Amino acid sequence: MNDDQLFRLILLAGFVIFMPIGIYHRLKARTGEKLDRRQEGLFIMITLRLVGVAGTTGLIAYLSNPACMAWATVPLPVWLRWMGVGLALIAGLLLVWMFRTLGRNLTDTVVTRMQHTLVTTGTYRWVRHPFYSSAALLILGSSLVAANWFFFVAGCLMFLLLALRTRREEEHLIARFGDDYRNYMQRTGRFVPRL
């Protein structure tokens, strides 16, 4: 087995382990409540999902037949790819912690649920948007493991769109929780802990 095959198997194992966990928590958080995703703004709503589909399709293509994604391969030293494994593992563990902390408050949009609560524990103790931070770390790690620039570019574009979306998301949270959320914003960072 060569290095490329080994790293592909590691990435596949991570996908097989962490994807069902994410799906489980998303299904567990469903309440049947209708959420108006258009409140994200039409551009963000459409573009974010298209980029997500493109990135996920590329990853699945790489995992099932790496030759079809060879056009985006970047020669990286093996030590850097192993660093990517470590980053992706840390990101996966942070995502699991975030999912468990957020519970039924998990949504895929900026709109809060009727029974939404302000979560300030777990990963939310330090960062207001740990999902986005963890996703960025996962994208970087996976891109290094796969040695693939397409995953990195698609991931950066997705993170940029999510970062733009946070302003509207925080407007909704301020409208919902008022000064409690404003105070929370003062003591936490948006994507990285406040020093």
Secondary structure as the mmCIF struct_conf table of DSSP 4:
data_model
#
loop_
_struct_conf.conf_type_id
_struct_conf.id
_struct_conf.beg_label_comp_id
_struct_conf.beg_label_asym_id
_struct_conf.beg_label_seq_id
_struct_conf.end_label_comp_id
_struct_conf.end_label_asym_id
_struct_conf.end_label_seq_id
HELX_RH_AL_P HELX_RH_AL_P1 ASP A 3 ALA A 29
BEND BEND1 GLY A 32 GLY A 32
HELX_RH_3T_P HELX_RH_3T_P1 ARG A 37 GLU A 40
HELX_RH_AL_P HELX_RH_AL_P2 LEU A 42 SER A 64
HELX_RH_3T_P HELX_RH_3T_P2 PRO A 66 ALA A 72
STRN STRN1 THR A 73 THR A 73
HELX_RH_AL_P HELX_RH_AL_P3 VAL A 78 LEU A 102
HELX_RH_3T_P HELX_RH_3T_P3 GLY A 103 ASN A 105
BEND BEND2 ASP A 108 VAL A 110
HELX_LH_PP_P HELX_LH_PP_P1 VAL A 111 ARG A 113
TURN_TY1_P TURN_TY1_P1 MET A 114 GLN A 115
BEND BEND3 THR A 121 THR A 121
HELX_RH_3T_P HELX_RH_3T_P4 GLY A 122 ARG A 125
TURN_TY1_P TURN_TY1_P2 TRP A 126 TRP A 126
STRN STRN2 VAL A 127 VAL A 127
BEND BEND4 ARG A 128 ARG A 128
HELX_RH_AL_P HELX_RH_AL_P4 PRO A 130 ALA A 146
TURN_TY1_P TURN_TY1_P3 ALA A 147 ALA A 147
STRN STRN3 ASN A 148 ASN A 148
HELX_RH_AL_P HELX_RH_AL_P5 TRP A 149 PHE A 177
TURN_TY1_P TURN_TY1_P4 GLY A 178 GLY A 178
HELX_RH_AL_P HELX_RH_AL_P6 ASP A 179 ARG A 187
BEND BEND5 THR A 188 THR A 188
STRN STRN4 GLY A 189 GLY A 189
BEND BEND6 ARG A 190 VAL A 192
#
